[in-house]
Amino acid sequence: MVTDAVRCCMLRSEVDLSGGGVLTAVTAIGGLLGLIFSLLLLAKQTRDVSEQVRASNTLNATHGLDHTLQSLREIYFKMMEHPGARAYFYDNKPCPEAGEERERVLLLAELFADMLTDGLNVTSRIPGTVSHEGWSDYCKFIRDNSPVMQSLINEHPNWWPGLAALD
């Protein structure tokens, strides 16, 4: 059984913060405050880096979309050089059976398929945008209204898997 005197000495030694005990307690509290401050600063820096990465990804995706739209403009310019070429992609006009016109239409179809696939890839990476849905609709329209595109995609589904998979 512990006597009252021993109990009193034990309490006094636990509470006694004179001398080195105070310095130890202050140092421990200072270290704890430093740790808390460091963790808060780290959390803020992590959030800032996350926002920068998100902004960078959006910017890169936007540049990719600009490239895709530039490719589309180039295809349109090629179509303007050859009146009637647009009908092969928008008006269900069948691909010519032979000749130079057939080669031109097939080449345009491959360019179109590459550009449409690039657009599908890029728009799927832009967070929080409706661009992907709109681009998918455009791809479906071209595919569904162009016998040459349908034939090309059916012959080589692995070349343009995004276009082949559209429903």
C-alpha positions as CSV (number, residue, x, y, z in Angstrom):
1,M,0.0,0.0,0.0
2,V,1.3,3.4,-1.0
3,T,1.5,5.9,1.8
4,D,0.3,9.4,1.5
5,A,3.8,10.8,1.6
6,V,4.9,8.7,-1.3
7,R,1.8,9.6,-3.2
8,C,2.5,13.3,-2.6
9,C,6.1,13.0,-3.8
10,M,4.9,11.2,-7.0
11,L,2.4,13.9,-7.7
12,R,4.9,16.7,-7.0
13,S,7.5,15.1,-9.4
14,E,4.9,14.7,-12.2
15,V,3.7,18.3,-11.9
16,D,7.1,19.8,-11.2
17,L,8.1,21.8,-14.3
18,S,10.9,23.7,-12.8
19,G,14.3,23.9,-14.4
20,G,14.9,21.4,-17.3
21,G,11.3,20.2,-17.2
22,V,9.9,23.5,-18.5
23,L,12.5,23.7,-21.3
24,T,11.6,20.1,-22.3
25,A,7.9,20.9,-22.4
26,V,8.4,24.2,-24.3
27,T,10.6,22.4,-26.8
28,A,8.1,19.6,-27.3
29,I,5.3,22.1,-27.8
30,G,7.4,24.1,-30.3
31,G,8.3,21.0,-32.2
32,L,4.6,20.0,-32.4
33,L,3.6,23.4,-33.6
34,G,6.4,23.3,-36.2
35,L,5.2,19.9,-37.4
36,I,1.5,21.1,-37.6
37,F,2.6,24.2,-39.6
38,S,4.7,22.0,-41.9
39,L,1.8,19.7,-42.6
40,L,-0.5,22.6,-43.3
41,L,2.0,24.1,-45.7
42,L,2.5,20.7,-47.4
43,A,-1.3,20.3,-47.8
44,K,-1.5,23.8,-49.4
45,Q,1.4,23.1,-51.8
46,T,-0.1,19.7,-52.8
47,R,-3.4,21.4,-53.6
48,D,-1.6,24.1,-55.6
49,V,0.4,21.5,-57.6
50,S,-2.8,19.6,-58.2
51,E,-4.5,22.7,-59.6
52,Q,-1.5,23.4,-61.8
53,V,-1.5,19.9,-63.2
54,R,-5.2,20.1,-63.9
55,A,-4.8,23.4,-65.7
56,S,-1.8,22.1,-67.7
57,N,-3.8,19.0,-68.7
58,T,-6.7,21.2,-69.9
59,L,-4.3,23.4,-71.8
60,N,-2.6,20.4,-73.5
61,A,-6.0,19.0,-74.4
62,T,-7.1,22.3,-75.9
63,H,-3.9,22.4,-78.0
64,G,-4.7,18.9,-79.2
65,L,-8.2,20.0,-80.1
66,D,-6.8,23.0,-82.0
67,H,-4.5,20.6,-83.9
68,T,-7.5,18.4,-84.8
69,L,-9.5,21.3,-86.0
70,Q,-6.6,22.5,-88.1
71,S,-6.5,19.1,-89.7
72,L,-10.2,19.3,-90.4
73,R,-9.7,22.7,-92.1
74,E,-7.0,21.2,-94.3
75,I,-9.4,18.4,-95.3
76,Y,-12.0,21.0,-96.2
77,F,-9.5,22.9,-98.3
78,K,-8.7,19.7,-100.2
79,M,-12.4,19.2,-100.8
80,M,-12.7,22.8,-102.1
81,E,-9.9,22.0,-104.6
82,H,-12.0,19.2,-105.9
83,P,-15.7,20.2,-106.2
84,G,-18.0,17.3,-105.4
85,A,-15.6,15.6,-103.0
86,R,-17.7,16.7,-100.0
87,A,-20.6,14.6,-101.2
88,Y,-18.6,11.4,-100.5
89,F,-18.5,12.2,-96.8
90,Y,-21.8,14.1,-96.2
91,D,-24.3,13.0,-98.8
92,N,-24.0,9.2,-99.0
93,K,-22.3,9.3,-102.4
94,P,-20.6,6.0,-103.1
95,C,-16.9,5.8,-103.7
96,P,-15.9,5.7,-107.4
97,E,-15.1,2.2,-108.7
98,A,-11.7,3.1,-110.3
99,G,-9.5,5.9,-111.4
100,E,-7.9,9.0,-110.0
101,E,-11.1,10.2,-108.3
102,R,-11.2,6.9,-106.4
103,E,-7.7,7.3,-105.1
104,R,-8.4,10.9,-104.1
105,V,-11.5,9.9,-102.2
106,L,-9.8,7.0,-100.5
107,L,-6.9,9.2,-99.4
108,L,-9.3,11.9,-98.1
109,A,-11.2,9.2,-96.2
110,E,-8.0,8.0,-94.5
111,L,-7.1,11.6,-93.6
112,F,-10.7,12.1,-92.3
113,A,-10.6,8.9,-90.3
114,D,-7.2,9.8,-88.7
115,M,-8.5,13.3,-87.9
116,L,-11.8,12.0,-86.4
117,T,-9.9,9.5,-84.3
118,D,-7.5,12.2,-83.0
119,G,-10.5,14.3,-82.1
120,L,-12.2,11.4,-80.2
121,N,-8.9,10.9,-78.3
122,V,-8.4,14.6,-77.5
123,T,-12.0,15.4,-76.5
124,S,-12.1,12.4,-74.2
125,R,-9.2,13.9,-72.2
126,I,-10.7,17.3,-71.7
127,P,-12.2,17.2,-68.2
128,G,-15.7,18.7,-67.6
129,T,-16.5,19.4,-71.2
130,V,-19.3,18.5,-73.6
131,S,-16.8,18.5,-76.5
132,H,-16.5,14.7,-76.5
133,E,-20.3,14.1,-77.0
134,G,-20.5,16.7,-79.8
135,W,-17.4,15.3,-81.5
136,S,-18.7,11.7,-81.2
137,D,-22.0,12.9,-82.8
138,Y,-20.0,14.4,-85.7
139,C,-17.9,11.3,-86.1
140,K,-21.1,9.2,-86.2
141,F,-22.6,11.5,-88.8
142,I,-19.6,11.3,-91.1
143,R,-19.4,7.5,-90.7
144,D,-23.1,7.0,-91.3
145,N,-23.3,9.3,-94.3
146,S,-20.2,8.2,-96.1
147,P,-20.1,4.8,-97.8
148,V,-16.4,5.2,-98.3
149,M,-15.8,5.8,-94.6
150,Q,-18.0,2.8,-93.7
151,S,-16.1,0.6,-96.0
152,L,-12.7,1.9,-94.8
153,I,-13.5,1.4,-91.1
154,N,-15.1,-2.0,-91.7
155,E,-12.0,-3.2,-93.7
156,H,-9.5,-1.9,-91.0
157,P,-11.3,-1.6,-87.7
158,N,-8.0,-1.8,-85.8
159,W,-6.7,1.2,-87.6
160,W,-9.5,3.4,-86.2
161,P,-10.9,1.5,-83.2
162,G,-12.6,4.6,-81.8
163,L,-14.6,5.1,-85.0
164,A,-15.4,1.4,-85.3
165,A,-16.7,1.3,-81.7
166,L,-19.1,4.3,-82.0
167,D,-22.7,3.4,-81.5
